[in-house]
């Protein structure tokens, strides 16, 4: 379900939002509720008194990750008031569309679907930030590493990229690519890391062989083994001509 952010953005939800609805037969009347995406997930079953547990089983979700309150939107003064509140409180402001107060079940379902989508967007945004934070730590470590250790890390990341490419996992491919590019900032340009990435992303087995050759080329440059380096470059050229790359 698409959410229409009047304030804020779906890529970076704040975790709390005012959501408003216009009355279907009277657009000037506006009602609202408040969404909260919990930063800590809650096992609701832990808080049900034991004597009521058998009756409540199946009626509540075992895990609560977000909620809307009030569950039924309440009539508010005006949309302008909500806009001021959202600005003051730094809330997201979401246009929930139109509602029919005479059909409370339909409205409850709509609020529930919108709330679940908002919580999903919040969780995805937090997951997307996690690799960024990890990359910051990694880059600090890369700066402290010697060149040989950086090449060892490069080998691991190329293996991760190959695994993702062979499994057609686009999310993991993107993650591995970004990690290699972060590491590449601490490696000489002569290692031709962008070309190494391109070959490692090839799903065919030939891509894996070519990526290994590019990795070996990096090691030969690091060790100044120019005799073997020349042999590796001849193998790379022959394979690339065969693949037409």
MOWOZI-V142735 format. One record per pair of residues at least 24 apart in sequence whose C-alpha atoms are under 8 Angstrom apart, sorted by the first residue. I is the first residue (numbers start at 1). J is the second residue. Records with the same first field share a line. If there is no record, write none. Layout:
I: J + J
This chain:
1: 113 + 114 + 117
2: 117
3: 94 + 95 + 96 + 114 + 117 + 118
4: 94 + 95 + 96
5: 92 + 93 + 94 + 95
6: 92 + 93 + 94 + 95
7: 86 + 91 + 92 + 93 + 94
8: 91 + 92 + 93
9: 92
10: 121
11: 121 + 125
12: 121 + 122 + 125
13: 92 + 118 + 121 + 122 + 125
14: 91 + 92 + 122
15: 39 + 119 + 122
16: 91 + 92
17: 86 + 91 + 92 + 93 + 94
18: 82 + 86 + 91 + 92 + 93 + 94
19: 93 + 94 + 95 + 96
20: 73 + 79 + 93 + 94 + 95 + 96 + 97
21: 73 + 95 + 96 + 97 + 98 + 99
22: 97 + 98 + 99
23: 98 + 99 + 100 + 101
24: 98 + 99 + 100
25: 100
27: 98
29: 75 + 76 + 78
30: 75 + 76 + 77 + 78 + 79
31: 73 + 74 + 75 + 76
32: 73 + 74 + 75 + 76
33: 68 + 69 + 70 + 71 + 72 + 73 + 74
34: 68 + 69 + 70
35: 66 + 67 + 68 + 69 + 115 + 118
36: 66 + 67 + 68 + 119
37: 65 + 66 + 67 + 118 + 119 + 122
38: 65 + 66
39: 65
40: 65
41: 65
65: 119
66: 115 + 116 + 119
67: 115 + 116
68: 111 + 112 + 115
71: 108 + 111
72: 104 + 107 + 108 + 111
131: 175
135: 179 + 182
139: 182 + 183
142: 183 + 186
143: 186
147: 187 + 222
148: 219 + 222
150: 183 + 186 + 187
151: 218 + 219
154: 180 + 183
155: 215
158: 197 + 200 + 211
161: 200 + 201
162: 200 + 201 + 202 + 203 + 208
165: 200 + 201 + 202 + 203
166: 202 + 203 + 204
168: 203
173: 201
191: 217 + 218 + 221
210: 236 + 239 + 240
